[in-house]
């Protein structure tokens, strides 16, 4: 038995890894993931700087607007100075304190960074920069907005992106721009006006604006604590060690989803190839059907493990080679999260989820392939399966903001989603009965799917059943509906 | 002496309302070459798939080496399915070796055997070529070699000659004889009678899912009956002349009449009777019996019987 399974698995595995598509996936996936992660940053950096003017008496509005526009850059600068404090809630370091104080004193972000001493950080360029208004009336400024006339900028003469007219008193603020799709500046202008409205209301109530500024400076820190902290070093204070299991569970759920999504196709294609090449009879007179299925599932599992192994090895090599280049403040939290992946309480259910989830989806795709002679035929049945596989991805997104959401709790009891959602729920101090219940459900569902899949596979491989027969089988399930099949 | 390699006992297989094989009983004795004959759709492949345990019979029993087909007994069997197929991306050598290993051969032994067989079939230089690069005939040879690489005791070949050119058909016939000499029992299905005539010790004929004949070649020719072909001058009615003497004329082609010989009567008696009747004889030839004629005759009878049964059933339904 073992020998038959091994031989089938070995042949299939070598068949997969010798295909150029495997190598393409192996090499391109990390590259594409890196591109996907970096894309927002690149998109932001590739945006040209846009120049706008504020026409107002004084600089109240433009100052607030400038602060709104630079909010993200300030946060990035703060993160670069002290990631442990910004991400994990630790006490701020000296550099961060200096940066915040310098910024409070009215200095620019660049100046504050210089004073805090952070030469390694390259601040992303500003998306919007204010320039002196070239005119003060709408008619006079229109040629600048249309590009007929140019304003002076640090990059040389350029068209004006927008002009904001802020009247004195209660008049309406007018935002003029020829670009009606990029609305970032418009949204920030509205936010700036909201801030100013608050100030006006406080002033009208006799509250000194300086008091508001003091209020924000004298805000007491809110320290997050828990009765059972992960690390005793900081007492009851919540640190990255407490959050790491959750981040690790998200990472593992995503990896499970990604692996299943990427490798089950191998089973589908491999089975279609065998059916279209009419190999089943030769195989079935040499190997028992369950052994053949086991071999096939093992082969693709081995492909998945190969991909994981190579990527893990590549990451380790890169981390070792480039480790020194990563800021210790960022390296620390990353290693804490990665360390949580090895936590037995998380790893064991995760491994079970991975194996059972893979078996469940693998068996479904295997059965599907046995019914199809061509990829075109398979595609008619693929759509509902792809949709089914996309749902856990959305659930992972929901769980990132609230892993204890009732939606996640309910959906985790739907067998096809259990493997992904159980991992996400483990760090939420799940009762033991629920973990056991979900594991039993997963095992039972996997066995049922395997049994059903082997019957479908037999129908396809031995009796030549096709995609058209699926409709007849469902027809048989409808009470009162007779099928000829 | 061990059990017969294959015994089917009253085996029936239905697909929905269609009965593909009906009450088939047959045996393949050890060391024999048995031809499994029948027109397309006669139920040959279904019977072979049942013999191998790929399909389960709805009724009856299959014994392969004395037991129900199982992986252990199947190790002694080599099977060439009717629907040819190989892994297109594997090399010829790896393919043969893979199937031999599935049947229990060691890796080294299977590779050695693959090389040896490929060399013998003139495919030595293509041993490391992918199957997708081989011609149809070459691929077919590779599949045949895959079925016999593990030196099975029992070789089941489903339509082995289809798709092969005459040279390769001859090569395959030689290989079957060689395997038989080695000691293998062989069962092969075909609808080309000449191969069966040349190779088989006995034959089983199928038509419309039923067995219509099971016996030796001599018995098959006997079933057809002996005949002589007598040519006479135009206008002479040989049928009218010989009928009173107890001869039956069942075919006529121009002026050549086919006269069936009743039991105990030989060709000379028929010639003498014709001369006595004053027939102006232009030619005389004892008919050489061909398996094809036996086949056509038996299949036609089976089809006619089916038609009769179907009409009777229809009539019964209408009356009811």
Interface residues (C-beta under 8 A of the other chain):
Chain A: X4 X7 X8 X11 X15 X18 X19 X273 X274 X277 X278 X279 X281 X282 X283 X284 X285 X286 X287 X288 X462 X463 X484 X485
Chain B: X15 X16 X49 X52 X53 X54 X55 X71 X74 X77 X79 X81 X83 X84 X85 X86 X87 X88 X89 X90 X98 X99 X101 X102 X103 X143 X146 X147
